[in-house]
Amino acid sequence: MVIFLSLLVLLLTSYLAFIIYNLFDINRQLDYIITHDTNAELVSTSKSFLIRRFLDSNNQLIQKNKQVHREHWNNEKEFHQSLSNLSHDLKTPLTVSSGYVQLLLKKQNDSTTQELLKKTESGLLTIENYLSYLVEYTLIHEKKLQMDFEMVNFTQLIQEEAFVYYENFLTKNIELSFDLEDNLLLISDLTVLKRVIQNLLGNILKHGQTKAHFTGKKNPNQILLTIKNDSLQSIDPDENLLNRFTTNDRSRQNKSTGLGLNIIKELVELLDGTIQLTTEKTSFQVDITLPIRSNT
């Protein structure tokens, strides 16, 4: 009897150890499935009815979650594509309308009509700014889903984008200067990098004055970009201008939403970079760090 009970205890202990081992193995597989983008399912060599039933139920749940995720991803993609199409569809008539208003301003001499046209032009410009922010956020969402990495000459990119804005800086009497190392190469998403530079230049045009200076250099793993410019308004150093909707335009005369610097921050972070602001009275500095990445 004692031998029988001893054998029974041994068998039960062995079975319990076997179940615990299988549960640990299943938990390890679950951890992998949760943290990786994979089509893997739970597997086990166990013939235990409980283990098999447990595996089947969990695999059904995994498949259901994957299906929901796929449907959600497709719906999000379609929604933001529609939003992007709508934004671009609105851009053309808005640009045309602004052109007509500017043409009328040149031809109208009546002061009342001039005033009304200027208010209309201001309203159209505000709508255009909001629309630009919408386009940027649509791009950010799309790039969170899929980045397109390629070799980029960052030095050349900055120079080319600055040239596009050259006439605008001349008009505002802002002098641009550059101290960029030759051939700052990195592997990155060209579209996002362009948007970063365009938004930085646009921010200087909107809020800067007199001069702006770009410095670019690299260390073994990163490219360091620094932009310094004088600001039209005094800057409160306690304000976190990288926060969404925070704006230094307290009068709201420019209809600023405070989204500009936040968009730059989100674009930089999409590239796994960092951004830091330093302000002192009317001096404004942006420091951006971008990973170079390896092409191997």
C-alpha positions in Angstrom: 0.0 0.0 0.0 2.8 2.4 0.9 4.6 1.5 -2.4 1.4 2.2 -4.3 0.8 5.6 -2.7 4.5 6.5 -3.3 4.1 5.6 -6.9 0.9 7.6 -7.2 2.5 10.6 -5.6 5.5 10.3 -7.9 3.2 10.1 -11.0 1.1 13.1 -9.9 4.3 15.1 -9.1 5.7 14.2 -12.5 2.5 15.1 -14.3 2.3 18.4 -12.4 5.9 19.1 -13.3 5.1 18.3 -16.9 2.1 20.7 -16.9 4.2 23.5 -15.3 6.9 23.0 -17.9 4.4 23.2 -20.7 2.8 26.3 -19.2 6.2 28.0 -18.9 7.0 27.1 -22.6 3.6 28.4 -23.7 4.2 31.6 -21.8 7.5 32.1 -23.5 5.9 31.7 -26.9 3.2 34.2 -25.9 5.8 36.7 -24.9 7.5 36.3 -28.3 4.2 36.7 -30.2 3.3 39.8 -28.2 6.6 41.6 -28.8 7.2 40.6 -32.4 5.3 41.1 -35.7 4.8 37.4 -36.5 2.2 35.0 -37.8 3.4 32.3 -35.3 0.9 30.4 -33.2 1.3 28.5 -30.0 2.6 24.9 -30.3 3.3 22.0 -28.0 4.3 18.4 -28.2 2.0 17.6 -25.2 -0.8 15.1 -25.7 -2.6 16.4 -22.6 -6.2 17.2 -23.3 -6.1 20.3 -21.1 -2.9 21.6 -22.7 -4.3 21.0 -26.3 -7.6 22.7 -25.4 -5.7 25.6 -23.8 -3.6 26.0 -27.0 -6.5 25.8 -29.4 -8.5 28.5 -27.4 -5.4 30.8 -27.3 -4.6 30.3 -31.0 -8.2 31.2 -31.9 -7.9 34.4 -29.7 -4.5 35.2 -31.4 -6.0 34.8 -34.9 -9.0 36.9 -33.9 -6.8 39.7 -32.6 -4.7 39.6 -35.7 -7.8 39.9 -37.9 -9.0 42.9 -35.8 -5.6 44.5 -36.0 -5.5 44.0 -39.8 -8.9 45.5 -40.3 -8.1 48.4 -38.0 -4.8 49.0 -39.9 -6.6 49.0 -43.2 -9.4 51.3 -42.0 -6.8 53.7 -40.6 -4.8 53.6 -43.8 -8.0 54.3 -45.9 -9.1 57.1 -43.6 -5.8 58.9 -43.6 -5.5 58.4 -47.4 -9.0 60.0 -47.8 -7.9 62.8 -45.4 -4.7 63.3 -47.4 -6.7 63.4 -50.7 -9.2 65.9 -49.3 -6.4 68.1 -48.0 -4.7 68.2 -51.4 -8.1 68.7 -53.2 -8.7 71.8 -51.0 -5.2 73.1 -51.6 -5.7 73.9 -55.3 -9.0 76.0 -55.0 -7.6 77.7 -51.9 -4.4 78.7 -53.8 -6.5 79.9 -56.8 -8.7 82.0 -54.5 -5.7 83.6 -52.8 -4.4 84.5 -56.3 -7.6 86.1 -57.3 -7.7 88.2 -54.1 -4.1 89.4 -54.6 -5.0 90.3 -58.2 -8.0 92.3 -57.0 -6.0 94.1 -54.3 -3.7 95.4 -57.1 -6.6 96.6 -59.2 -8.9 98.0 -56.6 -8.4 101.6 -55.4 -11.5 101.9 -53.2 -10.4 101.9 -49.5 -13.4 99.9 -48.2 -13.0 97.3 -50.9 -9.3 97.1 -50.2 -10.0 96.5 -46.5 -12.5 93.8 -47.2 -10.1 92.1 -49.6 -7.2 92.2 -47.1 -9.5 90.6 -44.5 -10.4 87.9 -47.0 -6.7 87.4 -47.8 -5.9 87.0 -44.1 -8.7 84.5 -43.7 -7.5 82.4 -46.7 -4.0 82.5 -45.3 -5.2 81.2 -41.9 -7.1 78.4 -43.6 -4.0 77.5 -45.7 -1.9 77.3 -42.5 -4.4 75.0 -40.8 -4.6 72.9 -43.9 -0.8 72.6 -44.0 -0.8 71.3 -40.4 -3.4 68.8 -41.4 -1.3 67.6 -44.3 1.7 67.3 -42.0 -0.1 65.2 -39.4 -1.5 62.9 -42.1 2.0 62.4 -43.3 3.2 61.7 -39.8 0.6 59.0 -39.3 1.4 57.4 -42.7 5.1 57.3 -41.9 4.4 55.6 -38.6 3.0 52.8 -40.6 5.8 52.6 -43.2 9.1 54.4 -43.5 11.2 54.4 -46.7 14.9 54.4 -45.9 17.5 55.4 -48.4 20.9 57.1 -48.5 20.5 60.9 -48.2 23.1 63.7 -48.5 21.9 65.9 -45.7 24.2 68.7 -46.6 22.9 68.9 -50.1 19.3 68.6 -48.9 19.6 71.6 -46.6 21.2 73.7 -49.3 18.5 72.7 -51.9 15.6 73.5 -49.6 17.2 76.8 -48.5 17.5 77.8 -52.1 13.8 77.2 -52.7 13.0 79.7 -49.9 15.7 82.1 -51.0 13.4 84.8 -52.4 11.2 84.6 -49.2 14.2 85.3 -47.0 15.3 88.2 -49.2 11.8 89.7 -48.9 11.9 89.5 -45.1 15.5 90.7 -45.0 16.7 87.6 -43.1 20.2 86.6 -43.9 20.9 82.8 -44.0 24.4 81.5 -43.3 25.7 77.9 -43.2 28.5 76.0 -41.6 27.9 72.5 -42.8 30.4 69.7 -43.2 30.6 68.3 -46.7 28.6 65.2 -47.6 26.8 64.6 -44.3 25.4 61.2 -45.3 22.8 59.2 -43.4 20.2 56.5 -44.1 16.8 58.0 -43.5 13.4 58.7 -45.0 13.9 61.5 -47.5 10.3 62.7 -47.4 10.4 63.2 -43.6 13.8 64.8 -43.7 12.6 67.3 -46.3 9.6 68.1 -44.1 11.8 68.7 -41.1 14.0 71.2 -43.1 11.0 72.9 -44.7 9.2 73.3 -41.4 12.4 74.7 -39.8 12.8 77.2 -42.6 9.1 78.1 -42.4 9.4 78.7 -38.7 12.3 81.1 -39.2 10.3 83.0 -41.9 7.3 83.2 -39.6 8.9 84.1 -36.4 12.5 85.1 -37.2 14.3 88.4 -38.1 17.7 89.7 -39.3 19.6 86.4 -39.5 19.7 82.7 -39.1 22.6 80.3 -39.0 22.7 76.5 -39.7 25.5 74.4 -38.4 25.9 70.7 -39.3 28.5 68.2 -38.2 28.7 64.5 -37.5 30.2 62.2 -34.9 30.6 58.4 -35.5 26.9 57.6 -35.0 25.0 60.8 -35.4 24.5 64.0 -37.3 24.1 67.1 -35.2 22.2 70.0 -36.7 21.9 73.4 -34.9 19.8 76.3 -36.1 20.2 79.7 -34.4 18.0 82.7 -35.3 16.8 86.0 -33.8 13.1 86.1 -32.9 10.6 88.8 -33.6 9.1 88.5 -30.1 10.7 87.9 -26.7 10.5 84.3 -25.7 9.5 83.1 -22.3 12.2 80.4 -21.3 9.6 78.7 -19.1 7.3 77.8 -22.0 7.7 74.4 -23.6 7.2 75.4 -27.2 7.6 71.8 -28.4 4.2 71.0 -26.7 1.2 70.8 -29.0 -0.8 74.0 -29.2 1.8 76.0 -27.2 2.5 79.3 -29.0 4.7 82.3 -28.3 2.2 84.5 -30.2 0.1 85.7 -27.3 -1.7 88.3 -29.4 -2.8 85.6 -31.9 -2.3 88.1 -34.6 -0.7 85.4 -36.8 -3.5 83.0 -36.0 -0.8 80.6 -34.7 -1.9 77.3 -33.3 1.4 76.4 -31.8 1.6 73.2 -33.9 4.6 74.2 -35.9 7.4 73.2 -33.5 5.4 70.2 -32.3 5.2 68.9 -35.9 9.0 69.3 -36.2 9.4 67.3 -33.0 7.2 64.5 -34.2 8.9 64.3 -37.5 12.3 64.2 -35.9 11.2 61.5 -33.5 9.9 59.5 -36.4 13.5 59.3 -37.6 14.6 58.1 -34.1 16.2 61.5 -33.5 16.0 64.1 -30.7 15.3 67.8 -30.6 16.0 70.4 -28.0 15.2 74.1 -27.8 17.2 76.8 -26.1 15.8 80.3 -25.8 17.2 83.6 -24.4 15.2 86.8 -24.7 14.9 87.1 -28.5 17.5 84.4 -29.3 16.2 81.0 -30.5 18.2 77.8 -31.0 17.1 74.4 -32.2 19.5 71.4 -31.7 18.6 68.2 -33.7 20.3 64.9 -33.5 19.7 62.2 -36.2 21.1 58.7 -36.3 23.3 57.9 -39.3 22.4 54.2 -39.4 24.4 51.5 -41.1 23.8 50.4 -44.7 24.9 46.9 -43.8 
